[in-house]
């Protein structure tokens, strides 16, 4: 499957959000893919805004189906989210369940003014009334193909895995 | 002591003894606890992981800290909690412990935390319950107290870099202490350089030679160059009257005071599972001093208990 260069899609996200950034904006990535994107955005964004991570593992709806999965990077929001404009960043949007969990977790930190979702890839598989405000590309591929953004030898790449041999911690 | 990534989903059926845990599982529990510890620092100290689950604290022996921290851990995970304090004397009302457990399962209990003065009871209950019910040993007689052993080692990991460099001294009533047994077990599994036990002969278990520890009978010898001093409570309730001469005599020989702490390394850490007998096994100035991690042990203990409960319920 031919997927675009992740950095090209990140550039597109940057173009979209750069005009929106003001003192109330904060950018929150969902590990692991989303936090890799946030690392790149930090290099491009000049304004001194707050950055955070939200790993919604503790808010997911599938503990008894999939078990607890801990990521190396976990939730870190060291600023007040009240009345803030949050730009939530993830690599791939699929069912919307991760985003549902992430939004729930953010609301346990306070009451933001708004939350917008920016992703690199929208798989158009939403199972909930949730969809990204912006996606770099929309693709329609079989459900059993898993896509993730990874960093290998310092370069961002998309990895695809068939769900049967999907690594358990992904 | 790097924060290793958890590579696959972890599952604990029951936690009866730390013997069941290998190094990898202990590190997984610690890594998981690290995340749960952060929840305790938020304004809203609650996540919905165990919503709809019921945790029953079944305590046949007094406890403040263990019971309360299990309750807080369960509540921070959004579980419902039932606390039952049952003096063993009232158990003779015709209801066996298994009948009681069966009734509580019928009421919807998912996880039992069991403390009992008799060794082996939590294990018997674990054998008795159906496979979707989980049992945590909250301390059984002089046998084991696995979450205490885990939280003590987790506390050490928060302060020290590498277990393999550490000399640890456990001081006091080794014979009656389920805490000491679980601590020795966890620390051995984690590969600490040297575990010492310090105490009078009358408080050493008979099988001490088999525990892979160095035995000392004076604080002056035993505390030299140690990185961690783990004090134990004198367990009057498990002793016969002639086990130790008097509290005063005991403190004179084995109490931890400022001068004795100076024998250990300058940055030695002082731990105590609580409740503290001030002036019996530890001087107040040491218990409340800069090197003491006693109150942090309580905080880390909540995170360990959250991790264990989640690892039980996850993935059927």
Interface residues (C-beta under 8 A of the other chain):
Chain A: X57 X58 X59 X63 X64 X65 X66 X67 X68 X69 X70 X71 X72 X74 X75 X76 X104 X105 X108 X109 X168 X169
Chain B: X3 X5 X6 X7 X8 X9 X10 X11 X31 X32 X34 X35 X38 X39 X42 X43 X44 X46 X47 X48 X49 X310 X311 X313 X314 X315 X316
